[in-house]
Amino acid sequence: MPRKLILLIDHEISIRAILQVCLNRLGGWDVLSVSSLHQGLEVLTIKEALLLRKPDAIVLDVPMLETDSLGIIQKFITHPLINDIPIILITAKASWFSRQQLQEMNIVGAIAKPFNPTQLPEQIAELLKWKSD
């Protein structure tokens, strides 16, 4: 059985590197890492064109730097290549979101930054209801 594939989207290169190591080495998952929503869509479009496997989940940083970050994220989430992939937010603003808001946005859950690297894969697996191997 192939390993799970996670598309990781985080604009901070150092955090992205830490997340990639945590998800790959501790979680045992394959990780495809990009720095923006735009790059994430490009990767998914290329994978679709080449008939390669889609990610099993997306871990998405929410920087909240722009005034319409949620609007941009909502457009990303509802894109036809993405709307059936479970999404987890990882953000310093995790407490801003209620469970109901996440459900309305079709997001599985939110993990707060700063996060504990050793517990992160377990948190993600729990949110996605993935059984540990």
N, C-alpha and C positions, 0 to 999 in steps of 0.2 A: 504494500500500500504506500503510495507516495506521501511524503511529508506535507504537512499543511503549508500553504504559501500565504504570507502576509505582505500586503502593500503598506509600507510605512511612509507617511507624509509628515515631515517636520522641517520647518524653515531653518532651524538652528543646527549647523553641521555637527557641533559637539554633542548635542542631545541626540541627534539622529544616529551618531556613531554608538553612543551608549545603548540606545534602544535596540539597534541592530544586533549588538553583541548579546544583550539580554535575551532577545527573542530567539536568536539563532542558537547560541550555546546553552542557555538555561532552559529555554522553551522547546528546543529541538525542532524549530520551524525554519523553513526557507524564508528569507526576507528580501524583498525588492524595495529599495529605499530611494525616495525622491524628495526634492525640497519644496514642491509647490503643488497646489491642486491642478494647475495647468499641466505640469509634468506627469502627474498621476493619470490624468485623462489621456495624455499622449501614449503613455506606456500601455494602458488598457486598450487603446485603439490599435496599437501595433500588435499586441498579443491577439486581439480578436481577428485582425487581418491575417495573421500567421497561424490561426487556429491553435494557439498555445493555451494552456490552462489559465483560467481566471484565478485571481487571488481568492482564498477561502475567507479572508477578512481584510478590513482596512483599519489601520491604527492612524488616527488623524489628529495632528496638533491643531489647536485653535488659538492662534496668537491674539485675537481680539484687538489688533492694531488699527484696523480700518473701521470706519463707522458702520459699514454694512457687512461685517464679517459673517454674521449668521445668514444673511441673504445670499452671499456668495457660496457659503457652505451648502445651503439648501439647494441651490442650483446644481452644485456638484453631486449631491446625494441623489437627486432625482434624475440624473442623466441615465439614459437607457442602459449604458454599459455598467452602471454602478448600482442601480436601484435594488438589485437582488443580492448584493454582497453586504454582509453584516459589517457595521461600522462602530468603532469604539473611539471616543474622543479622549485625548490626553491633553490636559490643560490646567493651568494655574487657576482657571476660573470654573473648575468642576462644580463647586458649590453653587454657582449661579443657575444651574440647571436642575429642575425637579425631574423626577422619574416620568411624570406625565409629559413634560416638554420634550424629553428625549424620545419617548414613544411617538409623539406627534411628529417629530423630525425623522422618525424611522432610524433611530440610533440605539444600539444595544445598551450602551452605558458610557459613563465618563469616569476617568481615572485622574486623580489630582496630581499636579506637579507641585512640589518635588515628589517623586515616587521612589519607592524602595526597589532598586534594581533586582534584588534577589526574589522579591515577591511578585514582581510585575507579570511574569509568564503565568503564574497561578491565578492572578486577578483576571487576566485576559481569558484564560481557559475557562474560568468560572462564568464570566459574562457571556462567553460564546457557547457555554455548555459542552465544551470539548472534554472528553475524558482523558485523563493523563495516561500515557502509555507505560 
